[in-house]
Amino acid sequence: MSKSTVVLIVIVAVIGVFGLTLMSSYNGLVALSEQVNGKWSQIDTMLQRRADLIPNLVNTVKGFAAQEKSIIDSVTSARAKLAGAQGPVARGEANSELTGALSRLLVVVENYPLLKSDKTFIGLMDELSGTENRIAVARRDYNEAVQSFNTRIKTFPTSLIAGMFGFTQKEYFRAAEGAQQVPAVKF
């Protein structure tokens, strides 16, 4: 073989290896991005489930505690904000507001022993509690997927490929300021 043929073979091999690396990295980023999107969809689904339970809870409480209109209105308003929020940051803030409003509603429930023993109320609270647990798991899974994706796009040489194809960091689902304060609710 001539020297030019060997050089050509080496050049083609290097280009081939580079192309395979590029393709593999790109496909890996697409897979991770879709995983993040899928996990976000799970959070959205659980938040929607929670929002769907709230009108029934509010109506049950209204029947027993009509004079607590301002708290009931705050729950309804917070639910509407959650329904209209877009993106992890806005959804996180709206979710925290709804959590606070629900906490205030549950404090009011303490004053109504008949409400606390109502089968409909108990069933709704069980559903809401289960949904809250599912939301916590979905948030954790989403944030783990975001961490994997963000780590991958920051590591070399994938960071070069991510930049070329427009992959940017994903937002974590974070609790809003003050969400670390757990409300005291006694039944």
C-alpha positions, 0 to 999 in steps of 0.5 A, a space after each residue: 500500500 502506498 503512503 497516501 492510501 494509508 493516510 486516507 484510511 487513517 483519516 477515514 477511520 478518525 472521521 468514522 470514530 468521531 462520527 460514531 462518538 458524535 452520534 452516540 453522544 447526541 442520542 444519549 442526550 436525546 434519551 436523557 432529555 426525554 427521560 426528564 420530560 417523561 418525569 416532568 409529565 409524571 409530576 404534572 399528572 400528580 399535580 393535576 390529580 391533586 387539583 382535581 381532588 380539591 374542589 370535592 374537598 372544598 365543597 365538603 368543607 363548605 357544607 360544614 364551615 360556610 363561615 370560613 369563606 376566606 380560607 376556602 377562597 384562598 384554596 380555590 385561588 391557589 388551585 387556579 394558579 397551579 392550573 395556570 403555572 408553566 414550567 418547574 419553577 412556576 409550578 413549584 411556587 404555585 404548588 407551595 402556595 396551594 400546600 399552604 392554603 390546604 394547610 390553613 384549610 385543615 387547621 379550620 377543619 379542627 374546629 368541626 368534629 362532625 366534618 372530621 368524622 364525615 366519610 366523604 371527608 375522610 375518603 378525600 383526605 386519604 386520596 389527597 394524602 396518597 397523592 401527596 406521596 406520589 407527588 413527592 416520589 415524582 419530584 424526586 424522580 424528576 430531579 434525579 433525571 435532571 441531575 443526570 441530564 445536567 451532569 451529562 451536558 457539562 462533562 467533556 466532550 459531551 459538553 461540546 456536542 450539547 452546545 452544538 445541538 442546543 441542549 441546555 440545562 433543565 430546571 430542578 423542581 424546587 420548593 418555594 421560599 418558606 416551604 421548609 416550615 411544616 404547618 402544625 395540623 392536629 386532628 
